Amino acid sequence: MNDSKIPVRYSKALFEFSLEKGKLDRIYDDMISIKHLFSLKEVREVMDNPVISGSKRREVLGAVLGNTIDPVTGKFLDLVFAEGREKYLRAMAMDFIQATRKHRGIREVTITTTVPVNDDIRRKIEDMIGKTMNSKVELIEKNDPDIIGGFILQVDDTYVDASVKNRLNRFKKEFAS
């Protein structure tokens, strides 16, 4: 089977089952946790290590997640590990998240600033983008002191760089030419 189809098929099956059982919100939260967990280098090293058996890797993942996941997610993880598909788990989680957002009409918006955004500004950003794009907004915040000031906003594939660092770089290019 084509490797790119594997995560899509698993996530689609989980999405449809979650929707059918009325557990979409809970499984969505679990998939976000799994996605974040797999972004950690230490977790990837354990999960990608061929010396560690699949059952041990499942045990480690279960211990890290603890009792915080829904039983449906637990059974899904059991199936993934039993079939030896754990290397696709992060992609499965990402596909599930994307399908859920599409189903709910949610846009993922990432804002990068030098300092955390306060609640009032966060609400204003969500409202403005939500009204402009006629959709719900899931705001993801990142902090990067290297941008010096301003912000970087990403909505889907649209990227707005209003950072001081970007302005300084443009000035440097203009003066150099």
Helices and strands as residue ranges (DSSP letters): H 5-21, H 24-38, H 41-47, H 54-65, G 66-68, H 71-82, G 86-88, H 89-104, E 106-113, H 119-133, E 136-143, G 145-147, E 150-155, E 158-163, H 164-176
